Amino acid sequence: MNEDLLYRYNHSRPHFSQHWGSLWSDLGFSLPLPKYPLDIGCGTGRSSFWLSEESEGVVAVDPVKAHIDVARKHLNGTNIEFHHTSAEDLSAIKSVSAKVDAVVFSGSFDWVNTYQTHNSLKRLGLDHLPVVCLWSWFNTSDSTTRAWYKIFRKHLGALYGADANEVILKAYLSLDSARGSEYFISIPYSADMLFDFVLSSSYWRPSRPPWDGALLKQDIDNFIKERGSGGVVQINFVEIVVNGFLNEKPS
């Protein structure tokens, strides 16, 4: 995988709408803010860095070595420990598992086998910990965001990502005492930022032939001309959070 694309993907995605501490408080847990969260499916470290700002340390895992390599390179010297391993086999973090006091899935819960993940956590004595699952989606109730989403899908293909409702349903079915929250955020994007958004999102689909970059730029320029102001356009996102405790039922 192209390291530059991975890094650009990490930084072109919408930032988190809440700080880790305020989100935890909003979720209604009676427990104190976790100081050593386990970030499962950390990718190139975007969520890990967000967690690290209000934690004593973060244990971050991902099954793709290229992701971990980029994360280690760009977040070297932080309080994050990166491990190349999957949610279904967390034995690689056994030496640091005693520190962990919460489990976080940021955009990754739909990729894991929850039954195997629960068993993996259980083997480390972590199956009793609170779980927080986050996803960021385009808020297509807004007409401008809906118009951008059509361009986004046009250039990435109709199979981009999973259906939001299916993903959220999986979380509700997989967590005991599950409850959810929504947060909304609007972010200004320039033409270059939108181009990076599409380009970098293609990193996990290397088998797809490259699109016509000139056509993408033309679509973006027309979009900003029609929908933007001062060379930027506001794109709206909704952040979905589902939290509870991972149960033992297969999904």
matplotlib code that plots the C-alpha trace (Angstrom):
import matplotlib.pyplot as plt

x = [0.0, 1.1, 2.3, 1.5, -2.1, -2.5, -1.2, -3.4, -6.4, -5.7, -5.7, -8.4, -11.2, -13.4, -12.0, -13.8, -16.6, -16.0, -13.0, -12.6, -13.4, -16.5, -17.8, -17.3, -19.2, -22.0, -22.4, -23.5, -20.9, -20.7, -17.0, -14.2, -12.6, -10.5, -6.8, -5.5, -8.1, -7.6, -8.1, -9.1, -8.7, -6.6, -5.6, -2.9, -3.5, -6.1, -8.3, -5.4, -4.0, -7.4, -7.6, -4.0, -4.7, -6.6, -5.1, -2.0, -1.5, -3.2, -2.8, -3.6, -3.9, -4.6, -4.4, -2.8, 1.0, 1.2, -1.2, 0.9, 4.1, 2.6, 1.2, 4.5, 6.4, 4.1, 3.2, 6.6, 7.3, 3.7, 2.1, 0.7, 1.8, 1.1, 0.7, 0.3, -2.5, -6.2, -9.2, -9.8, -6.4, -5.1, -2.4, 0.2, -0.8, -0.8, 2.2, 0.3, -3.3, -3.4, -3.3, -6.3, -9.6, -11.8, -12.2, -12.8, -13.7, -13.5, -15.0, -13.8, -16.6, -18.2, -15.0, -14.6, -16.1, -17.7, -17.9, -14.2, -13.3, -15.2, -13.3, -10.0, -10.8, -12.0, -8.7, -6.9, -9.5, -10.8, -14.3, -15.9, -14.7, -17.0, -17.0, -17.4, -18.1, -17.8, -18.6, -18.6, -21.0, -21.9, -25.0, -26.9, -30.0, -28.1, -28.5, -24.9, -23.5, -25.8, -24.5, -20.9, -21.7, -22.8, -19.5, -17.7, -19.5, -19.1, -15.3, -14.9, -17.6, -21.0, -19.5, -17.8, -18.2, -21.1, -24.7, -24.8, -28.0, -26.6, -23.5, -25.3, -27.7, -24.8, -23.5, -26.9, -27.2, -23.7, -23.6, -25.4, -27.2, -26.4, -27.3, -26.5, -25.8, -25.4, -23.1, -23.1, -20.2, -19.7, -16.3, -15.1, -13.3, -11.3, -11.0, -7.6, -9.0, -11.9, -9.5, -7.4, -10.6, -11.4, -7.9, -6.8, -10.0, -9.0, -6.0, -7.9, -9.2, -5.9, -7.5, -9.7, -8.2, -7.4, -10.1, -9.5, -7.9, -8.8, -12.5, -12.5, -10.9, -13.5, -16.4, -15.0, -14.4, -18.0, -19.3, -17.5, -18.6, -22.2, -22.3, -19.4, -18.3, -14.8, -13.4, -14.6, -17.7, -19.3, -19.6, -21.8, -21.1, -23.0, -21.0, -22.8, -21.7, -23.0, -21.7, -22.2, -20.5, -19.6, -21.8, -21.0, -23.6, -22.2, -23.1]
y = [0.0, 3.6, 5.1, 8.6, 7.7, 6.0, 9.1, 11.5, 9.3, 9.6, 13.4, 14.0, 12.4, 14.5, 15.2, 14.0, 16.3, 15.6, 15.3, 11.7, 13.0, 14.9, 12.0, 9.5, 11.8, 12.2, 8.4, 8.1, 5.6, 5.7, 4.6, 7.2, 8.2, 5.3, 6.1, 3.2, 2.5, -0.3, 1.1, -1.9, -1.3, 1.8, 2.1, 4.8, 6.2, 8.9, 7.6, 6.6, 10.1, 11.5, 9.1, 9.8, 13.5, 12.6, 9.3, 8.1, 5.7, 4.0, 0.4, 0.4, -2.7, -3.2, -6.3, -4.5, -4.1, -1.1, 0.8, 0.1, 1.1, 4.5, 5.0, 4.3, 6.5, 9.6, 9.2, 8.2, 9.6, 9.7, 7.7, 5.2, 1.5, 0.1, -3.6, -5.5, -7.9, -8.5, -8.1, -11.8, -12.7, -10.1, -12.4, -10.0, -7.4, -9.8, -8.0, -4.7, -5.9, -5.3, -1.6, -1.6, -0.2, 0.3, -0.9, 1.5, 0.7, 3.8, 3.0, -0.6, -2.5, -3.5, -5.3, -7.6, -10.9, -10.0, -13.5, -14.2, -10.7, -11.3, -14.6, -12.9, -10.2, -12.9, -14.8, -11.6, -10.9, -7.8, -9.0, -7.1, -3.7, -1.0, -0.7, 2.4, 2.2, 5.3, 6.0, 9.2, 9.4, 12.1, 13.8, 13.6, 15.3, 18.4, 19.0, 20.2, 17.2, 14.9, 16.4, 15.9, 12.3, 11.6, 12.8, 10.8, 7.6, 8.3, 8.3, 5.6, 3.2, 2.1, -0.4, 2.1, 1.3, -0.6, 0.5, 2.8, 1.3, -2.3, -1.3, 0.5, -2.4, -4.8, -2.7, -2.7, -6.5, -7.1, -4.9, -5.5, -2.5, -0.7, 3.0, 5.5, 9.1, 11.4, 14.4, 16.7, 18.6, 20.9, 21.2, 23.6, 21.9, 23.5, 21.9, 20.4, 18.9, 17.3, 15.9, 14.4, 13.0, 11.0, 10.1, 8.9, 6.9, 4.7, 3.2, 0.1, -0.7, -1.1, -3.5, -0.7, 1.1, 4.8, 7.2, 10.2, 12.8, 15.6, 14.6, 14.4, 17.9, 19.2, 17.8, 19.3, 22.7, 22.7, 21.6, 24.4, 26.9, 25.9, 25.2, 26.9, 30.4, 31.9, 28.7, 26.4, 24.4, 23.1, 19.3, 18.0, 14.8, 12.9, 10.9, 7.9, 6.4, 3.2, 2.0, -0.8, -4.1, -6.7, -9.8, -13.5, -14.0, -14.7, -12.1]
z = [0.0, -0.7, 2.6, 1.4, 0.7, 4.1, 5.8, 3.8, 4.5, 8.2, 8.0, 5.4, 7.4, 9.7, 13.1, 16.2, 17.4, 21.1, 23.4, 24.8, 28.3, 27.4, 25.2, 28.0, 30.4, 27.8, 27.5, 31.1, 32.4, 36.2, 35.8, 35.8, 32.5, 31.3, 31.3, 29.2, 26.4, 23.9, 20.4, 18.2, 14.4, 15.0, 11.3, 10.9, 14.4, 14.0, 16.8, 18.9, 18.9, 19.8, 22.8, 23.8, 24.4, 27.6, 28.6, 30.3, 27.5, 24.6, 23.4, 19.7, 17.5, 13.8, 11.5, 8.6, 9.1, 6.7, 8.9, 12.0, 10.2, 9.2, 12.7, 14.4, 12.0, 12.3, 16.0, 17.3, 20.8, 21.9, 24.7, 22.2, 22.0, 18.5, 17.9, 14.7, 15.6, 15.0, 17.3, 17.1, 18.5, 21.0, 22.5, 21.3, 23.9, 26.8, 28.4, 28.6, 28.9, 32.7, 32.0, 29.7, 31.2, 28.2, 24.6, 21.7, 18.1, 15.9, 12.5, 12.9, 14.7, 11.4, 10.3, 13.3, 14.3, 17.6, 18.9, 18.3, 19.6, 22.8, 23.3, 22.6, 25.2, 27.6, 27.4, 28.6, 31.3, 29.4, 28.5, 31.5, 30.2, 28.8, 25.0, 22.9, 19.1, 16.9, 13.3, 11.2, 8.3, 5.7, 7.0, 3.8, 5.2, 4.1, 0.4, -0.1, 1.7, -0.3, -3.5, -2.5, -1.5, -5.0, -6.4, -3.7, -4.6, -8.3, -8.1, -5.5, -6.8, -5.5, -3.1, -0.9, 2.8, 4.5, 4.9, 8.0, 9.4, 9.2, 11.0, 13.8, 14.1, 14.5, 17.4, 19.2, 18.8, 20.0, 23.1, 26.4, 27.7, 24.5, 24.2, 21.4, 20.9, 17.8, 17.4, 14.4, 13.0, 9.9, 8.4, 5.6, 2.7, -0.1, -3.5, -2.6, 0.6, -1.2, -3.8, -1.0, 0.7, -2.4, -3.3, 0.1, 0.7, -2.2, -0.4, 0.7, -2.8, -4.7, -7.2, -8.5, -11.6, -11.0, -12.0, -14.2, -11.9, -14.2, -14.2, -10.4, -10.2, -12.7, -10.7, -7.5, -9.0, -10.4, -7.0, -5.1, -7.6, -7.3, -3.5, -1.9, -0.9, -1.0, -2.4, 0.4, 1.0, 4.2, 4.5, 7.3, 9.2, 11.9, 14.4, 15.8, 19.1, 20.5, 23.9, 26.4, 27.1, 24.5, 25.0, 24.1, 21.4, 17.9, 15.2]

ax = plt.figure().add_subplot(projection="3d")
ax.plot(x, y, z, "-o")
ax.set_aspect("equal")
plt.show()
